[in-house]
Amino acid sequence: MTVHLINQTTQERLHIQQKLLQERCDSLLNLLDISGHDVSIVLLDDAGIARYNSKFRHKKGPTNVLSFPATDLYEELPKELASSQLGDILISVETARREAEKKSCSLHQRISELIIHGLLHLLGYDHEQSTREALIMWEKEQVLIKQLTNSRSKTMPHLAINVDHVATVRQARGTTEPDPVHAAAICELAGAEGIVIHLREDRRHIQDRDVYLLRKTVKTKLNLEMAAAKEIIDIALDVKPDMITLVPEKRQELTTEGGLDVVANEKKIKKTINKMSKAGIPVSIFIDPDPTQIKASLEVGATFVELHTGRYCDARNGEEQNKEFRLIERSAELAFESGLLVNAGHGLDYRTTSQIAALPTIDELSIGHAIITRAVYVGLDQAVREMRDCILMAG
Ligand code: PXP
């Protein structure tokens, strides 16, 4: 069976990740075990679906989903061709977005639910027939939603390890050991897919020498965290890391405390991104999971955002943690839908990482303190492998 996903929405703000939806449709068709048929899924805006609603159902205004079985639409087609057509499903992305907001789920999750609803109609289920039929259809929908969630064969996020704390121990003694350059190599050998370092203006841990050496030795990907400060920008342009992450920096803080306020620092950030773009260095911005900051990050030209997971990790009870998680989930989806690549990090440990790693829109996790702390007890190689297991288990 083939799914034809046709996007006829006219408004740019209805950001749709067609690839993601196509993948979910393919999984659904496998789950339903239907082969040899075609189905078309047409994404519309409210005005578009209202026209079909009026023409075919004589109802005014938009609705969320309409399905038209091929038996109605393809009466004139030759029998062999008609029998391979299951039908068309029409979905209003605008209505789906409103429903997603009400249900506190992501837009793509809601669209997937509507596709399931439409598909079941095409297969003969009809909740309008009787209460019994409605219950049968509802139960089938719930099973498919669950199976679809479980079957998401997403690629797991990459693990990027922040080795700042190795340098912190070295600086505490003012000697040459332990060396973050050695630590980075061990991390990579144990399976890290990236190395992160923060060159702070006060040089409290990572030193210029580390940055230049790591540029030469890191085999995976070097992500330089930094403030948008002239001196550090010049070093970044000279070193050319694989990417940079812009973070706020206060002298008094123990670690990066909150996300960067992109709205308030728009001019400075835009200027920095322009310089990096000219040098071919992609830029990520470390932000709180907040739609305003996501929109601003897109507008200043960021390639990535890194969503701050600190409040989720520091939550004092399950309810608070759940609330913070939902915020990250929705922000990740919003950023992804807008065309940004999404990383996440800060405060993640062996207990909190899996849930974030399971989010299908996250590209990379940046983790430092928990791994370096555990390495003191079990060794760096094992600490990295255990964190990789946390990520892999999430799949
Ligand atoms: N991401 C950013 C932007 C950070 O500043 C830090 C801390 O250096 C991290 C991730 C990693 O946080 P943690 O050390 O708590 O894992």
Boltz pocket constraint, residues with backbone or C-beta under 6 A from the ligand:
constraints:
  - pocket:
      binder: B
      contacts: [[A, 162], [A, 164], [A, 198], [A, 225], [A, 245], [A, 247], [A, 255], [A, 256], [A, 286], [A, 306], [A, 344], [A, 345], [A, 346], [A, 347], [A, 348], [A, 366], [A, 367], [A, 368], [A, 369], [A, 370]]
      max_distance: 6.0
